[in-house]
Amino acid sequence: AQSVTQLGSHVSVSEGALVLLRCNYSSSVPPYLFWYVQYPNQGLQLLLKYTSAATLVKGINGFEAEFKKSETSFHLTKPSAHMRDAAEYFCAVSSNNNDMRFGAGTRLTVKP
Amino acid sequence: GAVVSQHPSWVICKSGTSVKIECRSLDFQATTMFWYRQFPKQSLMLMATSNEGSKATYEQGVEKDKFLINHASLTLSTLTVTSAHPEDSSFYICSASTPWVTDTQYFGPGTRLTVL
């Protein structure tokens, strides 16, 4: 069975500061890993995905994530937070796109 | 490209009635569609997976007779909540995938159901 754990249900940063959202995964097979963003009362928007190619994955809106097999991690980062980044972020894992499991989510707050 | 829509975006109904939610892939053929439920401040929980023309596969603990899923065409799947109760109030999100773009699910905007 696959699962992801997001460390920290709520992260608060100042505008312009580094954003780091943590995700650790558990999978018995090589995983596909995803980060999604959800704005209030909206569906999920894909930020980026890892599918066994380059370990450093660049996504939209300046976000990137690095797959570290030794640490079973796929943390999401952005060098400089913007007010519009405030949202809920979900890490997800799947083995074949038909069995996607989501983490509990991390709410990002950006302070002016 | 790869847009998924849901209708309605929100619905309020009385306890005991049935509600149908539509999920459409607008610009691609979705061989597989997924239905998720999200309670406030919680993550998405997969309810069922449906392949076009086949019966849906439900996750453990999801009542198939209560949550009827139909995937009759490559662009439309419907979720019907039968005899809805207040505890069914939730945010329902669908997603769709196509074999031409592997490893990706495209998510709809969600439908908020409130049962009075």
Interface residues (C-beta under 8 A of the other chain):
Chain A: Y32 Y36 N41 Q42 G43 L44 Q45 L46 K49 T51 F90 S94 N97 N98 M100 R101 F102 G103 A104 G105
Chain B: V4 Q6 T32 F34 Q42 S43 L44 M45 L46 T49 F91 I93 S95 S97 T102 D103 T104 Q105 Y106 F107 G108 P109 G110 R112
